[in-house]
């Protein structure tokens, strides 16, 4: 007898915190699910504290983030559904490769190692960090116009500004630089997965058609890298931007991806 997952784990990306999942948390809890949205190490504080003390962000490493997430997942009695957004989508893929999760969804996911598609809009979105190697030791924020281009380009102006004020924090420059250099360094790096892992749980890539920072071409390429016998699918939502979890119409997307995950959970 197969037990349907009763827990959902939400993994946030860069430039935001678990607060970015606030609507999805209450939405899924209202359906009877236990919902966990763990932050990265040091992210136990609120957005405002991280803005005031960005060294917490600058000190992060990917192995620390993965270890924190695996610690949360390892304490669960049954395998949950994992939903990751942006960098959290890449971390979700690593977690699946390590044997966690009954099924997973990667929303506007950052790529795992080996995905070399770099659209011009992605270069522009990440340029505030990648314009200087000196940013590898810093936490780098976005101004509002940079945020709007990368995260909320299809949002109404008032809503775009509201999300910037509520969610935005600096991002770790070293990790972003590391993701760029990973494809040019020998051996597996921090965001490496085994694309031939037949034991990996089913994975759905969700792509927003108007996403500037992680466009559909990135999602398609990432999905095509998987050569295992496990289910790997891609779904595109027209008209949405990168910050899809906070954009009008998110409820229908949240329901549809949950339905997919429950149907494919193992």
N, C-alpha and C positions, 0 to 999 in steps of 0.2 A: 504494500500500500504506500502510495506517495503522499507525503504531507506537503500541502501548499505552504509556501513561505509566508510567515506572518510578520516579518521584519524587513524594513527598507532602510538601507544606509545611503545617505546622500553625501557626495564628496565634492566640495567646492573647488574652484580654480583660483587663478592668480588675480590680483587687484581687487579681490573681494574676500569675504569671510563666510562662515556658515549662515550669517544673517541673510545672505542672498537666497537661501532656500526657505525663508520664513513662510511664504505662501504654500509651498509644496508640503512643508511639515504639517501644517494645520489641515491641509486638504487630505493628505493620506491618513492622518490620525482620525479624521472624521469618518473614514471608511473602516476603522478598526485596526489599523496597522500600528505596530510599534515603529517609530521613526527615529533614527539616529543621524545626526549631522555633525560628525566630529571635525574639529578644527585642526589645523597643523600644530605642531609643538609650539607652545607659547601663545596660541590663539584662544586660550581660555578667557581672555579679556575681550572687551568690546571694540568695535571699530574705532571709536574715538581714542582709546588708549593706544592702539596700534599706530594711528596717525601721529600721536604725540611721542611715541617711542618706537620708531621704525627699525631700531637695531634688532628688535625681536625678529623682524622679517629678514633682515640682512644676514642673520646668523643661521638661517634655515639651510638644510641640505635635503636632497631627495631621499637618501636612505633613512633619514630621521622621519620624514613624512610617511614613507611606506611602513616603517616600523610602528609608528603611531597608529596608522589605519589597521595594520594587521593585528595589533594588540586589541583593538576594539572588536574586530571580526572574530578573533580567536576566542573571545569570551562568550560568544553566542552559542546557544544549544543547537541551533539549526542554521543552515546556510541561508543568508538573506538575499534579497534582490539588491543589487548595487547600482546606483545611478550617479554618474560623475559628469561634471560640466567643465569644459575647456581643459585646463591642465588636470582637473579632476577626472576627466575622461581618459587621459593617458595613465594616470595612477590606477584607475579602475581596470584598465587592460593589464597592468602589472599584477594587480591583485588576482584577477582571473587566472593569469598564467601561473600564479603561485598556489592555486587550488582553492581560492575563496570564492564564495558566491554561488547561488543556484542559477542565476541568469543576471545579465547586466545590460545597462543602456549607457552609451557614451554620447552626451549632448554636445554638439559643436566641439568635438574633442581635439585636443592638441595631439600631434602625431607621436607615435612610438618610434624607436630607432629604426632607421632604414627607409623612412618615408621622406623623400627628397623634394616633394612638390612645394614650391615657395612662390605663391601668387604675389603680384605687386601689392595688392591691398594688405597682405600679411606683413610685407616689409614695412609699409607705411605705418601700420598699427603698432608694430614692435620697435620702430625706429627710436622712440624716446629712450629705450634701454640700450639697443644695439648700436647706437650712434657712437658710443665711446667704450673702449675696453675697460676704462676706469670704473664703469658701472658694475663690473663683475663683483665688486666688494660692497655694493650699495643696495639699498632699497629705493626703487625709483617709482615715483608716482606719475600719474597722467593729469594734465590740466583738463578743464571741462571739454574743450574742443577735441582734444585727443581721445578722451573717453567716449564722446558722442560718435566719433568716426569709428572707433574700434568696437564699441559695445552696443550702442543704442541708435544707430544711424537711421532706422526706420521708426523710431519712437516719436510721438508728439513732443514738442520742445519742453513743455512743462514736466512731462513724465521723465524725459531724459535727464533733466536737471535734478529732479527728485531722486532718481536712482543714484546719480553721482554723489549727492549729499549723503544719502543713506548707506551706500555700499562701498564706495571707493576707498581703497587703501593702496600704499605703494606695493610693488612686487619685487621679489628677489632677483636682482640683476644677474647674479652668478648662475642661478638655475636656468634662466633664459639663455644666457650665453652658452651654457653647457649643452642645452638642447640643440643649438645650432652647430656646435663643434662635434657632437657625438658621431655624426656620419663621416667624420674625417679622422677619427682616432681609432687605432686598432683595438679589437676586443669589445665585448659588450660593455656599454655604459649604463648610466642610472635608469634610463627608460627603455630598456631592452626587454623584449618578450620573445618567446619561442613561437613563431608563426605556424609551426607544424604540431603544436601540442593538441592531440586529439582528446585529452582529458579536460580541456578548458570548457567552462560553461558557455552557453549560447550568449551571443553579443549582438546588440542592435546599435548601429551608428545612426544618430539623428543629426541631420544637417539643416541649417537655416539658409534659405536661398540667397539672402542678402548679407550674410555674415562676412565681415571684412577680415577679421583676424584669423578665423579658422574656416575658410570657405568650403563649399561642397567638394571641390577638387581634392582638398586635403582628406576629407572623410572617405571619398571614393578610393583614393590611393591607399589609405591606411587599411581599409577593408580588403582590398585586393591582395595585400601582402599576406593575408591569412590563407594558408594552404592546408589547414587541418580539416578533418571530417565534421567538425563541430559547426553548428549554425552560426553564420555571420551575415547579417543583412544591413541594408542602408535605407533610410527613409528621409525624404526631404520635405520640409515645410516651407511653402512659398510665402514670401513677404516678411519673414522674421529676421531679426538681427542676432548678434552674438549673445546678448543677455536674454535669451529666450525664456528662462525660468521666471522672468519678471515682466514679460511683455503681454499685452492684452491677448487673450485667447490661450493663455498657458494652461488653463484648466483642462481643455480638451486634449492638449498634448500630454499632460500629466496622466490623464486617464488612458489614453491610447498606448503610451509606452508601458504603463503598468499592466495593461491587458496583454500586451505582447510578452512581457517578462513572465507573467503568471502562466501563459500558455506554453512557454518554452522552458520553464524552470525544471531543473532536474537535480 
